[in-house]
Amino acid sequence: MNDERNHEPAVGNDEEYRGPAVLTFAEAGAGAEAGDGHPVQIRMWARFEPVEGRFRWAGRTAPDAVLLERTTTGLRDARLSIGDYRAVAVRLSEPDPWGGVRLTGIGTPPWFS
């Protein structure tokens, strides 16, 4: 059986990342103050767009009740950080039927060293 929860996070210059991350919201809500970090599990991938000269990256969070509540009430912007790497702006979309939330960003992915 392949249990993703037992894998070490893959961080580096790979085009994919799967593992823990922290979302920081600018607005208070769902029992959290503005600026509080919320831990999530994510699966992300990146691609370089040569015409634009920059990366585009996207992925999903694992189902998360707090994030589900925040996005269904309108939250769309946050900051995403992975380990000791710098936090970057991320856009949140509507939750999927399983309770995960789509994340998108532009620029250097947050897991690139």
C-alpha positions as CSV (number, residue, x, y, z in Angstrom):
1,M,0.0,0.0,0.0
2,N,1.3,3.4,-0.9
3,D,0.8,5.7,2.1
4,E,1.8,9.3,1.1
5,R,1.7,10.4,4.8
6,N,4.9,8.4,5.5
7,H,7.0,10.0,2.8
8,E,9.5,12.7,3.5
9,P,8.7,16.1,1.8
10,A,10.5,16.5,-1.4
11,V,12.0,20.0,-1.5
12,G,14.5,21.4,-4.0
13,N,14.4,22.4,-7.6
14,D,12.0,19.6,-8.6
15,E,8.9,20.5,-10.6
16,E,6.8,18.8,-7.9
17,Y,6.4,19.2,-4.2
18,R,4.3,17.0,-1.9
19,G,4.3,17.6,1.9
20,P,3.7,20.0,4.7
21,A,3.3,23.8,4.3
22,V,1.8,26.8,6.2
23,L,-0.8,29.2,4.9
24,T,-0.9,32.6,6.5
25,F,-4.1,34.6,6.1
26,A,-4.3,38.4,6.1
27,E,-7.8,38.3,7.5
28,A,-9.0,36.9,10.9
29,G,-11.6,34.2,10.8
30,A,-12.5,30.6,11.8
31,G,-11.0,31.0,15.2
32,A,-7.7,32.4,13.9
33,E,-6.2,35.9,14.1
34,A,-4.9,37.7,11.0
35,G,-1.3,36.6,10.4
36,D,-1.6,33.2,12.1
37,G,-0.1,30.3,10.2
38,H,-2.3,27.4,9.4
39,P,-0.5,24.1,8.7
40,V,-1.7,22.1,5.6
41,Q,-0.6,19.2,3.5
42,I,-0.2,20.1,-0.2
43,R,0.7,18.6,-3.6
44,M,2.1,21.2,-6.0
45,W,3.7,21.3,-9.4
46,A,5.4,24.0,-11.4
47,R,6.2,24.8,-15.0
48,F,8.3,27.5,-16.6
49,E,6.5,29.6,-19.2
50,P,9.2,30.7,-21.7
51,V,7.1,33.4,-23.4
52,E,6.3,35.0,-20.1
53,G,9.8,34.3,-18.7
54,R,8.4,33.1,-15.3
55,F,7.1,30.1,-13.5
56,R,3.5,29.3,-13.0
57,W,2.7,26.8,-10.2
58,A,-0.5,25.2,-8.9
59,G,-1.8,22.3,-6.8
60,R,-4.2,21.3,-4.0
61,T,-4.4,21.0,-0.3
62,A,-5.5,17.9,1.4
63,P,-9.0,18.2,2.8
64,D,-9.0,20.7,5.7
65,A,-12.1,21.9,7.6
66,V,-10.7,25.3,8.6
67,L,-9.5,26.1,5.1
68,L,-12.8,24.8,3.7
69,E,-14.7,27.2,5.9
70,R,-12.5,30.2,5.1
71,T,-12.7,29.7,1.3
72,T,-16.4,29.1,1.2
73,T,-16.8,32.5,3.0
74,G,-14.7,34.3,0.4
75,L,-11.1,34.0,1.4
76,R,-9.0,34.1,-1.8
77,D,-5.5,35.4,-0.9
78,A,-2.9,34.1,1.5
79,R,0.9,33.5,1.8
80,L,2.3,30.0,1.4
81,S,5.6,28.9,3.1
82,I,7.4,25.6,3.0
83,G,10.0,24.9,5.7
84,D,12.6,27.7,5.9
85,Y,11.9,29.0,2.4
86,R,10.4,32.5,1.9
87,A,6.7,32.9,2.0
88,V,5.0,33.7,-1.4
89,A,1.6,35.0,-2.4
90,V,-0.9,32.3,-3.3
91,R,-4.4,32.4,-4.7
92,L,-7.0,30.1,-3.3
93,S,-9.9,28.8,-5.4
94,E,-13.3,27.2,-4.5
95,P,-13.0,23.9,-2.6
96,D,-13.3,20.7,-4.5
97,P,-15.9,18.0,-3.7
98,W,-13.5,16.3,-1.3
99,G,-12.7,19.4,0.8
100,G,-9.3,20.3,-0.8
101,V,-8.6,23.8,-2.1
102,R,-6.8,24.6,-5.3
103,L,-3.7,26.9,-4.9
104,T,-2.1,28.9,-7.7
105,G,0.9,31.2,-7.9
106,I,3.2,33.0,-10.3
107,G,7.0,33.4,-10.0
108,T,9.6,31.2,-8.3
109,P,7.8,28.3,-6.5
110,P,8.0,28.4,-2.7
111,W,9.8,25.0,-2.6
112,F,12.7,26.0,-5.0
113,S,16.0,26.5,-3.2
